[in-house]
Amino acid sequence: MWYYEKKLQYPVRVTECNPRLAKYLIEQYGGADGELSAALRYLNQRYTIPNKVVGLLNDIGTEEFAHLEMIATMIYKLTKDATPEQMKEAGLAAHYVNHDSALYYQNAAGAPWTASYIQAKGDPIADIYEDIAAEEKARATYQWIINVSDDPQLNDSLKFLREREIVHSQRFREAAQILIDEKDKKQFF
């Protein structure tokens, strides 16, 4: 199906240990509009989408896993040298008590990831519009994280991810038009 290269899709660098920033990034790790939710949504929807766009869902779904890997690396690098006091000051005391510095699928508020984040209506056009909305919400979240970040090295990676969300949204818009055109086409037998 695909080949895995043991490197990130885009380099991840951080300036210093910063658990506060890691807490914000956890939203993109296990939040409703995060990378895990997106990957699972698209890979699930591909089974009930017309063949003309199934490859797009497969491609973007697997790329979202690459983004999840980048987010995990960011969080790890931002917290690996954090003291328990720094975790507490960042609002991650409960996370530290339950998981130490291990990653856990939750949102920035600490609510665990849930399958209810994944939408699949079974109507191809409705699902594609859901996907467009998911990409736009992820883009907005990346922008807001960039806005509160004081780490220029990390922001470089976040800008890459934000731009990929824009590309995905555009590709889903193209797919929506393909599906609309196909729906309106007269069927001859």
Salt bridges, closest charged atoms under 4 A:
GLU5 OE1 - LYS7 NZ 3.63
ASP33 OD1 - LYS137 NZ 3.51
GLU35 OE1 - HIS67 ND1 3.58
GLU63 OE2 - HIS67 NE2 3.09
GLU63 OE2 - ARG164 NE 2.68
GLU63 OE1 - HIS168 NE2 3.00
GLU64 OE1 - HIS67 ND1 3.33
GLU64 OE2 - HIS168 ND1 3.11
ASP81 OD2 - LYS80 NZ 3.92
GLU135 OE1 - HIS168 ND1 3.32
GLU136 OE1 - ARG139 NE 2.76
GLU136 OE2 - ARG173 NH2 3.30
ASP150 OD1 - ARG20 NH2 3.82
GLU163 OE2 - ARG162 NH2 3.18
GLU174 OE1 - ARG171 NE 3.61
GLU182 OE1 - LYS52 NZ 3.07
GLU182 OE1 - LYS185 NZ 3.58
